[in-house]
């Protein structure tokens, strides 16, 4: 009989009580210090009073006490196997194009002219083939739910493919009795009432747009390819479509823009569409290690020559619905600060704890590029040597090698007895690959998870007082 390795505790104000959380079972309790002292004494041989045995039984029911830590670790391995093999929900992220109408300074480093001439774009013929491939997956796995996410590049630059796949896969799911949901991750410039009204009957679940700080900060970071401002046009589009669908807002900050986000939050809170915002959350810009400049927080990878790497727009990842890489390598202090500021304005945001495991650990979450190549997650899309397959089942050595490499992902096994393994799984694989040069290495931001637990503890304490 031992205390679980997944227990986390936060002393509450006043010192008499402690917030106790188990990250594996998600059990959360406020207990007296006598209870945490009892947990510290458990070693399988301690003599317990009748009252203590009653408390231990309750703690065991909630996962705070386990019979054996060896068995608990085996339970963790089984948990990750179950995550990988689960077929209840099948997810597909489709990159309709790698082209983009924006010139984000952290993404393409000033290359405003020629990139779209060579960036890939899915054809209608390929869209039909991807839909057929998807139907085969649905027939093989028999899920109860199918989630289709459109991503890019800027996915709305290829509306014919988006509409074609949405209609085909809606019909396929209807025939099979499968719940069908559509998410879109977009920069918001091409959002329209026509788009939303056409997709709503097909299962539109929500749209994620990106605002990089207040008006001035956003316009500097995310201009059009011709240099024009984009903030007001995006807000106008959101105002039109917000009554029709859920809107999530994300943003990408660095040390120069992070302090503009409270002003953005004040602006959003004052808008008539504020109640329609399903989630608001922000994350840092990630840059390739070799391309880091002073003052930049180590998300979208650019080459050291300043040219785009023809990959997915990872800076826009994370719908708040399908959790496409919501937790990729965040700067702990600013993440915690902006999370608190977001909650102060009454917006739903990530609590800093319940974040994973992300889709790369799910065996039936697929990403398909414009040419039909398959990837383990959107962060690797466009990087040809990281393709794990193709929808036509072609057998090529580099794809086979990549598939085997991703199938053995288990960075968390190097994290020893860290309490946050069930929600972190060793960190973001994309960030580890780009920043550490090893996708199998842990990418640790434990302090941010700890800050998230502190926030949960404060909320629990307030609720207790109110009750």
C-alpha positions in Angstrom: 0.0 0.0 0.0 1.6 3.2 -1.2 0.8 6.8 -2.2 0.3 7.1 -6.0 3.2 8.6 -8.0 0.6 10.8 -9.7 -0.5 12.7 -6.6 0.0 16.5 -6.6 -0.7 18.7 -3.6 -1.0 22.4 -3.1 -1.2 23.9 0.4 -4.1 26.3 0.7 -4.1 29.7 2.2 -4.3 29.5 6.0 -2.2 26.3 6.1 -4.7 24.0 7.5 -5.9 22.3 4.3 -4.3 20.9 1.2 -5.6 20.6 -2.4 -4.9 17.1 -3.5 -5.1 15.9 -7.1 -4.3 12.7 -8.9 -3.5 13.3 -12.6 -4.2 9.7 -13.6 -7.7 9.4 -12.1 -8.4 13.2 -12.2 -9.7 13.0 -8.6 -9.5 16.3 -6.8 -10.0 16.7 -3.0 -9.4 19.3 -0.3 -8.1 17.5 2.7 -6.5 18.3 6.1 -2.8 18.0 6.6 -3.5 14.9 8.7 -4.5 13.2 5.4 -1.3 14.2 3.5 0.8 13.2 6.6 -0.9 9.8 6.4 -0.1 9.5 2.7 3.5 10.2 3.5 3.6 7.4 6.1 2.2 4.7 3.8 4.7 2.1 2.9 2.8 -1.2 3.1 3.8 -1.9 6.7 2.4 1.0 8.7 -0.1 0.3 11.5 -3.3 2.1 10.9 -6.1 3.0 13.3 -9.7 2.2 12.3 -10.3 5.8 11.3 -7.1 5.9 9.2 -8.1 2.7 7.4 -11.5 4.3 6.5 -9.6 7.4 5.1 -7.2 5.1 3.2 -10.1 3.2 1.7 -11.6 6.5 0.4 -8.2 7.6 -0.9 -7.8 4.2 -2.7 -11.2 4.5 -4.4 -10.0 7.8 -5.9 -6.5 6.6 -6.9 -4.5 8.5 -4.3 -3.4 5.2 -2.7 -2.3 2.1 -4.7 -1.4 -1.4 -3.8 1.9 -1.4 -5.6 3.7 1.3 -7.7 5.0 -1.4 -10.1 1.4 -2.3 -10.9 0.6 1.4 -11.2 3.3 1.9 -13.8 2.0 -1.1 -15.7 -1.4 0.6 -15.5 0.1 3.6 -17.1 1.5 1.6 -19.9 -1.9 0.0 -20.4 -3.4 3.5 -20.4 -1.2 4.6 -23.3 -1.9 1.3 -25.2 -5.6 2.0 -24.8 -5.2 5.5 -26.0 -3.4 4.3 -29.1 -5.9 1.5 -29.9 -9.1 3.4 -29.1 -11.6 3.4 -32.0 -14.5 5.2 -30.3 -13.5 8.4 -32.1 -11.6 8.6 -35.4 -10.0 11.9 -36.3 -8.7 13.2 -39.7 -6.9 16.5 -40.2 -6.8 17.5 -43.9 -4.4 20.1 -45.2 -6.3 21.4 -48.1 -3.3 23.5 -49.1 0.1 24.7 -47.8 -0.5 28.1 -49.5 -1.2 31.1 -47.3 -2.4 34.6 -47.8 -0.6 35.9 -44.7 3.0 36.8 -44.1 3.4 36.1 -40.4 6.8 37.4 -39.4 7.6 34.3 -37.3 6.5 31.9 -40.0 7.9 32.9 -43.4 10.5 35.5 -42.4 9.6 38.1 -45.0 9.2 35.8 -48.0 6.1 37.6 -49.2 6.2 36.9 -52.9 7.1 33.5 -54.3 6.1 30.9 -51.7 2.6 30.3 -53.0 3.9 29.5 -56.4 5.3 26.2 -55.2 3.3 25.4 -52.1 1.2 22.3 -52.5 -2.6 22.4 -53.0 -5.0 19.4 -52.9 -6.9 18.7 -56.1 -10.5 17.7 -56.2 -9.4 14.3 -57.6 -7.2 13.8 -54.6 -10.0 14.9 -52.2 -12.2 12.2 -53.6 -9.5 9.6 -53.1 -8.9 10.8 -49.5 -12.6 10.5 -48.9 -12.7 7.0 -50.2 -9.7 6.1 -48.1 -11.4 7.5 -45.1 -14.6 5.5 -45.7 -12.5 2.4 -45.7 -11.1 3.4 -42.3 -14.6 4.0 -41.0 -15.7 0.5 -42.2 -12.7 -1.2 -40.6 -12.9 0.6 -37.2 -16.7 1.2 -36.7 -16.3 4.4 -34.6 -19.2 6.1 -33.0 -17.8 9.5 -33.9 -15.7 11.0 -36.7 -14.0 14.4 -36.4 -12.8 16.1 -39.6 -10.5 19.1 -39.2 -9.5 21.4 -42.1 -6.1 22.9 -41.7 -3.2 24.4 -43.8 -1.6 26.7 -44.8 -4.8 28.6 -45.0 -7.5 26.0 -45.7 -10.1 28.5 -46.9 -7.9 29.2 -50.0 -9.1 25.8 -51.3 -12.9 25.9 -50.7 -13.8 23.5 -53.5 -11.8 20.7 -51.8 -13.2 21.7 -48.3 -16.8 21.6 -49.5 -16.3 18.4 -51.5 -14.8 16.4 -48.6 -17.3 17.8 -46.1 -20.2 16.7 -48.2 -18.8 13.3 -49.1 -17.9 12.4 -45.6 -21.1 13.8 -44.1 -23.0 11.4 -46.4 -20.7 8.5 -45.5 -21.2 9.0 -41.8 -24.9 9.4 -42.2 -25.1 6.1 -44.0 -23.1 4.4 -41.2 -24.8 6.0 -38.2 -21.6 7.8 -37.2 -21.7 11.2 -35.5 -19.8 13.6 -37.8 -18.1 16.9 -36.7 -16.2 19.4 -38.7 -13.6 21.8 -37.3 -11.8 24.5 -39.2 -8.5 26.2 -38.2 -8.2 29.4 -40.2 -6.6 32.8 -40.0 -10.1 34.2 -40.3 -9.6 36.6 -43.3 -11.9 34.5 -45.6 -14.5 33.6 -43.0 -18.0 34.2 -44.3 -21.7 33.7 -43.6 -21.9 31.6 -46.8 -19.2 29.2 -45.6 -20.8 28.7 -42.2 -24.3 28.3 -43.5 -23.2 25.8 -46.0 -21.3 23.7 -43.5 -23.7 23.9 -40.5 -26.1 21.3 -41.9 -23.1 19.0 -42.5 -21.9 19.1 -38.9 -19.8 22.2 -38.4 -18.6 22.0 -34.8 -16.5 25.1 -34.5 -13.9 27.5 -36.1 -10.6 28.5 -34.6 -9.1 31.9 -35.6 -5.8 33.5 -34.5 -5.3 36.9 -33.0 -1.7 37.8 -32.1 -2.3 40.4 -29.4 -4.1 43.7 -29.7 -4.7 45.5 -33.0 -1.2 46.9 -33.4 0.7 43.8 -32.2 -1.5 41.5 -34.5 -1.1 43.7 -37.5 2.7 43.7 -37.1 2.8 40.0 -36.7 0.2 38.8 -39.1 -0.1 41.1 -42.1 -1.3 40.1 -45.6 1.4 39.1 -48.1 1.2 42.6 -49.4 1.7 44.1 -46.0 -1.9 45.2 -45.3 -3.4 45.0 -41.8 -5.7 42.1 -41.0 -7.1 42.6 -37.4 -10.2 44.6 -38.2 -11.1 42.4 -41.2 -10.9 39.3 -39.0 -13.0 40.9 -36.3 -15.6 42.0 -38.8 -15.8 38.4 -40.1 -16.1 36.9 -36.6 -18.9 39.3 -35.8 -20.8 38.0 -38.9 -20.4 34.3 -38.2 -20.3 34.2 -34.4 -24.1 33.9 -34.1 -24.0 30.9 -36.4 -21.2 28.7 -34.9 -18.8 28.4 -32.1 -15.6 30.5 -32.4 -12.3 29.7 -30.6 -9.6 32.3 -30.4 -5.9 31.5 -30.2 -2.8 33.6 -30.4 1.0 33.2 -30.7 3.2 35.4 -28.5 6.8 36.2 -28.0 8.5 38.4 -25.5 7.7 41.5 -27.6 4.0 40.8 -27.9 3.0 38.9 -24.8 2.1 42.1 -22.8 -0.4 43.2 -25.5 -2.7 40.2 -24.8 -4.5 41.8 -21.8 -5.6 44.6 -24.1 -6.8 42.0 -26.6 -8.7 40.3 -23.9 -10.3 43.6 -22.8 -11.3 44.2 -26.5 -12.8 40.8 -26.9 -14.7 41.0 -23.7 -16.3 44.2 -24.9 -17.6 42.7 -28.2 -21.2 41.6 -28.7 -19.9 38.2 -29.8 -18.0 37.6 -26.6 -20.5 35.1 -25.2 -20.1 33.0 -28.4 -16.4 32.5 -27.9 -16.0 28.8 -26.9 -12.4 29.1 -25.9 -9.6 31.6 -25.7 -6.0 30.4 -25.3 -2.5 31.5 -26.2 0.8 29.9 -26.8 4.4 31.0 -27.7 6.0 31.1 -31.1 8.3 28.1 -31.5 11.4 28.5 -33.7 14.0 26.1 -34.9 16.8 26.1 -32.4 19.4 27.3 -35.0 17.1 30.2 -36.0 16.5 31.6 -32.5 17.2 35.3 -32.1 17.6 37.2 -28.8 14.3 37.9 -27.2 12.4 35.1 -28.9 10.7 32.4 -26.9 11.7 29.1 -28.3 6.3 27.3 -32.6 6.4 27.4 -36.3 9.7 26.2 -37.7 11.6 28.4 -40.2 14.8 27.5 -41.9 18.0 29.3 -41.0 18.0 30.8 -44.4 14.7 32.5 -43.6 12.6 30.5 -46.1 9.5 28.4 -45.1 10.0 24.7 -44.8 6.8 23.9 -46.7 5.1 22.5 -43.7 1.8 22.9 -41.9 1.0 26.2 -40.2 1.7 25.0 -36.7 1.3 28.5 -35.3 -2.5 28.1 -35.8 -2.7 24.6 -34.3 -5.2 23.9 -31.6 -8.9 24.3 -32.1 -9.9 23.9 -28.5 -12.0 21.1 -29.9 -9.7 18.5 -31.4 -6.6 19.7 -29.5 -4.3 19.8 -32.4 -1.0 20.4 -30.6 -2.5 22.8 -28.0 0.5 22.3 -25.7 3.5 22.5 -28.0 6.4 23.9 -26.0 5.0 26.8 -24.0 6.8 29.4 -22.0 5.7 28.5 -18.5 5.6 31.9 -16.8 3.8 33.7 -19.6 1.4 30.9 -20.2 0.3 30.9 -16.6 0.0 34.7 -16.6 -2.1 34.8 -19.8 -4.2 31.9 -18.6 -5.1 33.9 -15.4 -5.8 37.0 -17.4 -8.1 35.1 -19.7 -10.1 33.6 -16.9 -10.4 37.1 -15.2 -12.3 38.2 -18.3 -14.7 35.3 -18.0 -13.5 33.3 -21.0 -13.1 29.6 -21.1 -9.5 28.6 -21.5 -7.1 25.7 -20.9 -6.7 25.0 -17.2 -3.0 24.2 -17.8 -3.4 20.6 -16.7 -6.0 18.7 -18.8 -4.1 18.7 -22.0 -3.3 15.3 -23.3 -2.2 12.9 -24.4 -2.3 14.7 -27.8 -3.4 13.1 -31.0 0.1 11.9 -32.0 -0.5 9.1 -29.3 -3.8 8.1 -30.9 -3.4 5.3 -33.5 -6.6 6.4 -35.3 -5.9 10.1 -35.6 -4.6 10.8 -39.1 -3.2 13.8 -40.9 -3.2 13.9 -44.7 -1.3 16.3 -46.8 -2.3 17.9 -50.1 -0.7 15.0 -52.1 -2.3 12.2 -50.0 0.7 11.6 -47.8 -0.1 10.5 -44.2 1.6 12.0 -41.1 1.4 11.3 -37.4 0.3 14.8 -36.6 0.0 18.2 -38.4 3.4 19.3 -37.0 5.2 16.9 -39.3 3.0 17.5 -42.4 5.0 18.7 -45.4 8.2 17.1 -44.1 8.5 14.3 -46.6 10.8 12.1 -44.7 8.3 12.1 -41.7 5.4 10.7 -43.8 4.2 7.5 -42.2 2.3 6.3 -45.3 0.1 7.3 -48.3 -3.6 6.9 -48.9 -2.8 4.6 -51.9 -0.9 2.2 -49.5 2.3 2.6 -51.5 5.3 0.9 -49.8 8.4 3.0 -49.6 11.3 2.6 -47.3 11.3 6.1 -45.8 7.6 5.9 -45.0 7.9 2.5 -43.4 10.9 3.7 -41.3 8.9 6.8 -40.2 5.9 4.8 -39.2 8.0 2.5 -37.1 9.7 5.5 -35.5 6.4 7.1 -34.5 4.9 3.8 -33.3 7.6 3.6 -30.7 7.1 7.1 -29.3 7.2 6.9 -25.5 9.2 9.9 -24.3 7.3 9.7 -21.0 9.2 6.5 -20.1 12.2 8.8 -19.5 10.2 11.0 -17.1 10.6 8.5 -14.2 8.0 9.2 -11.5 6.8 12.6 -12.7 3.2 13.1 -11.6 2.2 14.8 -14.9 2.9 11.9 -17.3 -0.8 11.0 -17.9 -1.5 14.5 -19.1 1.8 15.4 -20.7 3.1 12.1 -22.1 6.6 13.5 -22.2 5.8 16.7 -24.0 5.3 17.8 -27.6 7.0 15.5 -30.1 7.1 18.3 -32.7 8.9 20.6 -30.3 11.3 17.9 -29.2 12.1 17.1 -32.9 12.7 20.7 -33.9 14.4 22.0 -30.8 16.2 19.0 -29.4 16.8 17.1 -32.6 15.2 14.0 -31.1 11.5 13.3 -31.2 11.9 10.6 -28.6 13.3 13.0 -26.0 11.1 14.5 -23.2 10.2 18.1 -23.8 9.5 19.2 -20.2 7.5 22.1 -18.9 6.6 20.8 -15.5 6.5 24.2 -13.9 3.6 25.2 -16.2 1.6 22.1 -15.1 2.4 23.0 -11.5 1.0 26.5 -12.1 -2.1 25.0 -13.6 -2.7 22.8 -10.5 -2.2 25.9 -8.3 -5.0 27.6 -10.3 -7.3 24.5 -9.9 -6.5 24.6 -6.1 -7.5 28.3 -5.9 -10.8 27.6 -7.8 -11.6 24.6 -5.5 -10.9 26.6 -2.4 -13.2 29.4 -3.6 -16.0 26.9 -4.4 -15.7 25.4 -1.0 -16.0 28.8 0.7 -19.1 29.7 -1.5 -20.7 26.3 -0.7 
